[in-house]
Amino acid sequence: MDKKTLKILFACPSPNALSPTFESMFARMEPLGDGRFALYFMRYTGKEWVGIGDALSVDECMKAIQDDAWFVP
């Protein structure tokens, strides 16, 4: 199973915007086996993934993405 990267779509309503929308990667789940995942967030630089959880279930990953401040855009 491959890594799963989650993206968010931002809207730019300004008439001066370079583009009306843009995507940003914000979370990555890397399978470890046995239904467990390593969870990462993207640093503000957009160039480095930082691990914040190992051996998490899918439900634990989704809860962390929903509740953890590291995933607030």
KEDRENMI-300156 format. One record per residue (C-alpha): x, z, y. Coordinates in steps of 0.5 Angstrom, whole numbers, always signed. Last residue first. Layout:
BEGIN
<vogu xx="X" zz="Z" yy="Y"/>
...
END
This chain:
BEGIN
<vogu xx="-9" zz="+16" yy="+51"/>
<vogu xx="-10" zz="+22" yy="+47"/>
<vogu xx="-7" zz="+22" yy="+41"/>
<vogu xx="-2" zz="+27" yy="+42"/>
<vogu xx="-7" zz="+32" yy="+44"/>
<vogu xx="-9" zz="+33" yy="+37"/>
<vogu xx="-17" zz="+33" yy="+35"/>
<vogu xx="-19" zz="+26" yy="+33"/>
<vogu xx="-12" zz="+23" yy="+31"/>
<vogu xx="-12" zz="+30" yy="+27"/>
<vogu xx="-19" zz="+30" yy="+24"/>
<vogu xx="-17" zz="+23" yy="+22"/>
<vogu xx="-11" zz="+25" yy="+18"/>
<vogu xx="-14" zz="+31" yy="+15"/>
<vogu xx="-19" zz="+26" yy="+12"/>
<vogu xx="-14" zz="+21" yy="+10"/>
<vogu xx="-11" zz="+27" yy="+6"/>
<vogu xx="-4" zz="+29" yy="+9"/>
<vogu xx="+3" zz="+29" yy="+5"/>
<vogu xx="+7" zz="+30" yy="+12"/>
<vogu xx="+5" zz="+31" yy="+19"/>
<vogu xx="+7" zz="+30" yy="+26"/>
<vogu xx="+12" zz="+24" yy="+25"/>
<vogu xx="+14" zz="+21" yy="+32"/>
<vogu xx="+14" zz="+13" yy="+32"/>
<vogu xx="+18" zz="+10" yy="+38"/>
<vogu xx="+18" zz="+4" yy="+42"/>
<vogu xx="+12" zz="+4" yy="+46"/>
<vogu xx="+15" zz="+9" yy="+51"/>
<vogu xx="+10" zz="+14" yy="+51"/>
<vogu xx="+11" zz="+16" yy="+44"/>
<vogu xx="+7" zz="+13" yy="+39"/>
<vogu xx="+4" zz="+18" yy="+34"/>
<vogu xx="+6" zz="+19" yy="+27"/>
<vogu xx="+2" zz="+21" yy="+20"/>
<vogu xx="+5" zz="+21" yy="+13"/>
<vogu xx="+0" zz="+20" yy="+8"/>
<vogu xx="-3" zz="+23" yy="+2"/>
<vogu xx="-8" zz="+19" yy="-3"/>
<vogu xx="-3" zz="+20" yy="-9"/>
<vogu xx="+3" zz="+16" yy="-6"/>
<vogu xx="+6" zz="+17" yy="+1"/>
<vogu xx="+2" zz="+12" yy="+5"/>
<vogu xx="+4" zz="+11" yy="+12"/>
<vogu xx="-1" zz="+13" yy="+17"/>
<vogu xx="+1" zz="+10" yy="+24"/>
<vogu xx="-3" zz="+12" yy="+31"/>
<vogu xx="-3" zz="+10" yy="+38"/>
<vogu xx="-2" zz="+2" yy="+38"/>
<vogu xx="-4" zz="-1" yy="+45"/>
<vogu xx="-8" zz="-7" yy="+46"/>
<vogu xx="-10" zz="-10" yy="+53"/>
<vogu xx="-16" zz="-12" yy="+57"/>
<vogu xx="-18" zz="-16" yy="+63"/>
<vogu xx="-11" zz="-19" yy="+64"/>
<vogu xx="-6" zz="-19" yy="+69"/>
<vogu xx="-11" zz="-14" yy="+73"/>
<vogu xx="-12" zz="-16" yy="+81"/>
<vogu xx="-20" zz="-17" yy="+80"/>
<vogu xx="-20" zz="-9" yy="+77"/>
<vogu xx="-24" zz="-8" yy="+71"/>
<vogu xx="-18" zz="-7" yy="+66"/>
<vogu xx="-21" zz="-5" yy="+59"/>
<vogu xx="-16" zz="-2" yy="+54"/>
<vogu xx="-17" zz="-3" yy="+47"/>
<vogu xx="-14" zz="+2" yy="+42"/>
<vogu xx="-10" zz="+1" yy="+36"/>
<vogu xx="-9" zz="+4" yy="+29"/>
<vogu xx="-3" zz="+2" yy="+25"/>
<vogu xx="-3" zz="+2" yy="+17"/>
<vogu xx="+3" zz="+2" yy="+13"/>
<vogu xx="+3" zz="-2" yy="+7"/>
<vogu xx="+0" zz="+0" yy="+0"/>
END
